């Protein structure tokens, strides 16, 4: 099974959706960033509003209650989501992204009917349970197992840094197959409700940044699920599904990074226009202007890179090099833009009350999850050499 690629929302309708999201982010979420940081949670009214707007299912098919946006449109929304606390996007990001897209691309008709509609409506939050203590960007070291018992599967293992796990209703879980001789050791993917006996959700992780975003360890202790839990009904689907959705997710993260970079640039320009040193706005100093110019150049280049990667992903011409190259460039560039924003603010940029201090901490994670910068370099280099051989 493959994910649908036909665009179902025309440009005019999508422009309306994007404008609504932009207005909501800037008028409703941005003013409450301090509240999100202080409480380390997304206020319930913002969650409800996001659900009402369809944000829990904007990238899920319309037939299951989603908006049906494709990756090129997803990128434009990610520019908007990145403009505020990244934890807001994290609340519904797994439904639309790496967890939801496994179901969209590889689920059976019955699995889609069961899960996609509640996910699109925000009644169900799905998590992507891939990362382990000894298997991060490279899943080949996975230790979790799924043993066939004749009437179902028994899953054992531990997952780490699972986004939204403390809030989750469904774990899209990857494990190595045992008890099926022809597929022994291959990676399969299962749909495991968090209410299943033996599923243990650990305490919420305490992170450097992205306050309000929840993640935790998840332990599977003799978790029994029926045959219907196996995504696609085939044990060989897991690795292919993981690589496919991660590539798509990397395009999304690229755009998210550029949304944050745009915010850092805007904060830098606004501060430089009013902050005075020696009676002169610091923005009139050439060294400050040089930093602003570098920020603006990186934002422009990064947005173009994310859009190009999305277009090529959508038409199928590049789903390997483009997503990895875009994630590498955009997340590293966003880190540079955020660093420059702190520098432009001087000592004030190191103070908790300044937005750029939060941006500086939030952006650091983007170079780690869904494949580190180092893994992206390996993918791009390997694919370039493969094409040349």
N, C-alpha and C positions, 0 to 999 in steps of 0.2 A: 504494500500500500504506500502511496506517496501523498505528501501534503498538497492540498489544492493551491494552484497558483493564479487562477483567474481572478481578476479584480472585480469585486462586487459592489464597491462604493465608488461612485463617480467623483471626479475632481471637485465639482461644486458642492456636493454633499459632504465630502471629506473636509473641504475648507471650512465649512460650518462647524464640524466636529472639532477641528484643530483650534478654531477661534474660541470655542466654548472652553476647551481644555486650558488654553492660554489664559483666559480670563479667570477661570477658577483657580489655577495655580497661583497666579500673581495677586489676585484679590482675596482669596480665601485661605490659601496654604502659606504663602510667604509671610503674612503678618503673624502667623502662629508658630514660626520656626523656633522661637525661644521656648514656647510651651512644650513643643515636641522634644526639644533637647532636655529640658528640665525634668519632664515626666518620663522620658525614654519610652514613649508610646505615641501612637497616632490617635488623636481624639476620636471618640466614637461617632460624632456628628460628621467628621470629615470622611470617615470610612463609609458611613451611610450615604453621603452625598456622592462619593466615588461610585458606589454601587448603583445609585439612581442614574448616574450619567453613563452607565454601561462600561466603566473602566475595568471591571473585573473580567470582562470578556471581549475587549475591543479587537483582539486578534483571533478570536474563536469564530467558527462559521456561523452565519446568520441562521441556518436551519436549526441550530442548537441554542439560539438566543443571543449569540454574540453580534458584534458589529461587522465582522468579516473583513477587517482591514488587512491588507497585505504588507509585506516587509517594507516597501518604499514608503507607505503611509505610517507604519509603525515607527520608522526613523523620525519622521516629522513630529510625531507625538513625543518621542523620547527626547528631542530637543527641548520640549516644553517641560517634561517631567524633571529633567536634569537641572532646571532653573531654581528648584527649591530643594528642601531636605530630601536626600535620596531615599530615605526610609519611607516616604509617602509612596513612591513608585514601587518599592519593594513589597508593599502590602499586597498588590495585585500583579506584580511582575511575574511570579512563577505560574500563575494561572494562564497568563497570555503567552508566556515564554517557554522555558525549558521543560516544565511539567506538562502544561497544556498541549504543547506541540507534539509531545510523544503520543498523546491520545489522538490528536488531529491527524497525524501522519501515519500512525501504526495501529491504532485501536480497532477492535472489531466494531461492527455496527451496534451490538448490544453494549459494549463498553462505552461507546460515545453517547448512546442514549442515556445510560445510567449516570454519567459523570459530567458531561460537558455543559448541560443546561444549568445545573446548580452552580457550577464553576462560573459560568457567564453571568449569573445573577448575583454572585457574591455570597451565596449560601454555603459554598464549599470552597475552602482554600486548599490547594494542592501543593505539595513540596516535592522537590527533585532530590531523591536520596541516592547519590552516587559517591560523593567524596568519603574517604575513609582515612584513618590514621596513617596507613601506609599506601594509600592510593588517592592522589589529588588530581593534578592536571593530567596524569597518565593513569587510566583505569586498569592497566594490565596487572597491577599489583593488588587488585581487589581480593579481599579475604572472605567477604560475606558469601554464604552459600545458600542455594535453594535445592533441597533434596526431594526428588519425586518419590511418593509413597504409595502410588497406585490409585489413590483417590484424591490427590491434591499435592501440595508442596509444603515443606517445612523450611522456613527461612531462619537462618542464624547469622549473626554478625553485628558489627557496629559501624555506624555512619557518623560523620563529624561535620560541623559547620553547616547544618542543613537549614537553609533559609525558610522561615515561617514555620518550622517544625512545632514550636510551642502553640501556634495558632491553627495548625493544620488539621484537616479532616481526612486527607488522602495522601499517602506516601507513594510516589512513583519510584519504585525501589529496584535497584540493580543488584544482581547476585550471580555468582558462578554456579552453573548447573552441576548437580550430582545425581547419580542414579539413573541417568539416561545415557547408555554407553556411546551412542553415535554422536552425542553432543556434550560429553563429559568435559567440564572446565570452560565451556563457552558462557558468555554473559547473556543472561535473559533479564527481562524487565517485568515487574509485577505491580499490580494495583492493590495496595494494602491500606484499608481504612485504619486510622489511628486508634479506633476503639477495639481492634482485634487483640485478643489475649496474647500476651507476650511482647507487645510493642511498648517500649519504655522511652518516654521523652525526657531527656535530661534537662537540667536547669538552663535558663536563658544565658547565652554567652554574654560576657562583658567585653565590649570592643573599644578600640581606639576612637572610632567615629561612627557615623551613620546611626546616631541615637534614634530610637523609635523602630528600628528594624530588628526583628527577632530571628535568632538562630540558636541551634543547640545540637547536642549529640542525640542520636537515636539508636537504641539497642533493640535488636530482634532476638528474642530468646525463645526458640522453639515455636515460632509464629506459624500457624497452620492456615493456609488459604486454599480455596478450591481451584480446580482447573481453569475456571473462568477468570481467575486473576491474572493469568499469563497474557500479557499484551500481545495482540495479533494471533494468539494461539500457537505461536511458534517459538521455540527456545532460542533460535538463532537471531532474533530481532534486536536484542538488547544493545550490543555494541554499535550496530548500524544506527539505531535510534538515538543513542547518546551522541555519536559524532555528528549526526544531522542537526539535532536541536541545538547542540553547543555551537555549531557554526552559525546558525541563524541568530542565536543569542549574542554572539560576538559582534554581529552587525548592530544589534540593538544597543549593546553596551557602548559601542563606539559613539553612537549618537547621544546616548545619555551623558557620556563624558563631555561632549561638546556643548550640551545644554548647561552643564556646570561651568565649563570654561567661559561661556557667554555671560553667565551671572558674575563670575570673577572679574571679567573685563568691565562689565557695566559698573560694578562696585568700585573698581579702580578709577575709572573715568570720573564718576560722580564725586568720589573723595578728593581726587586731584583738583577738581574744579573749585572746591570750597575750602580745602585745607590750606592754610597760609603759613609760610615760613619767611621771616624777614619782610613781612608785609606783602608778599607776592604769592599767589596760588602756586602750589607745588607743580601743578600741571603745566605751568609755563617754563619749568626748568627742562632743558633739553635731555638730561639723563632720565628724567621721569617720562618724558615723551617717548624716548627710545624704548622703555619698558612697555609702555602702552602699545607702541607700534608692534613690538614682538608678540604681545598677547593677541592683538587684532589679527595679525598674519596667521598665527597658529589656529585661531578660531575659524577663520575663513577656509584655510586649507583642510582642517579637520572635518568641517561640515561637508565640504565637497567630497572628501574621501569617503565619509559614511554614506552619502547619497549614491556615490558611484558603486560602492560595494553592495548596497541594497538593490540597485537596479540590476546588477549582474547576478545577484543571488536569485532575484525574481525570475529573470529569463533563463536561468539555469546555466549561463555561460561560465560562471565561476563561483563555486561554493566551497572552495578550499583556500586558495591564496588570498582572495579578496577579503573574506571575513577576518582572517588572522592578521593580514597586513593592516587593515583598518583598525582593529582593536589595539594592535601594537602602537600605531601612530597616534591614534586619538587619545588613548588613555595616558600614554607618556606625555603627549602635548598638553593635555588637561592638567597633569601634575605640574608641568612647567608654568602654565598660566596661573594656577593657584599659588604657586610659590612666588611668582612675580607680583601677584596681588598683595600678598603679605608684605613684600618688599616696598611696594608703592605706598602702602599705609604706614610704613615705618613701625615704630613701637606700638602704635595703636592696632596694627594688624595682628599682634600677638595676644590681644585682649579677648576674652571670651565673649564680650558683648558685640564684637564686630563680626558680621557675616563671613568675612574672608577667613577668619580663624577656623570656623566650622568647615568651610569649603576645603581648606587645606587638609584637614583630617579626613573628611568624607571621601575625597578623591583618591586617597591612597589605596583603598580597597579595590578600585577598578582595575588596577594593574595585577591583581592577584586572582580574583575569581573568574570562573568560566575559562580557565587557562591562563597561566601567568605570561608575562611578557616574554620570558625565556622560551616557553613552549611555543608561543606564536612565531618566534624567530626560527625555531626548529622546523615548524610546519612549513613556513614560507620557503626556507632554504631547501628543504627536502623536495617540495613540490617543484621548485624551479629546476633543480637538478634532474628530477624525474622527467620533466618536460623536455629537457635538453638531451636526454639519453635515447 
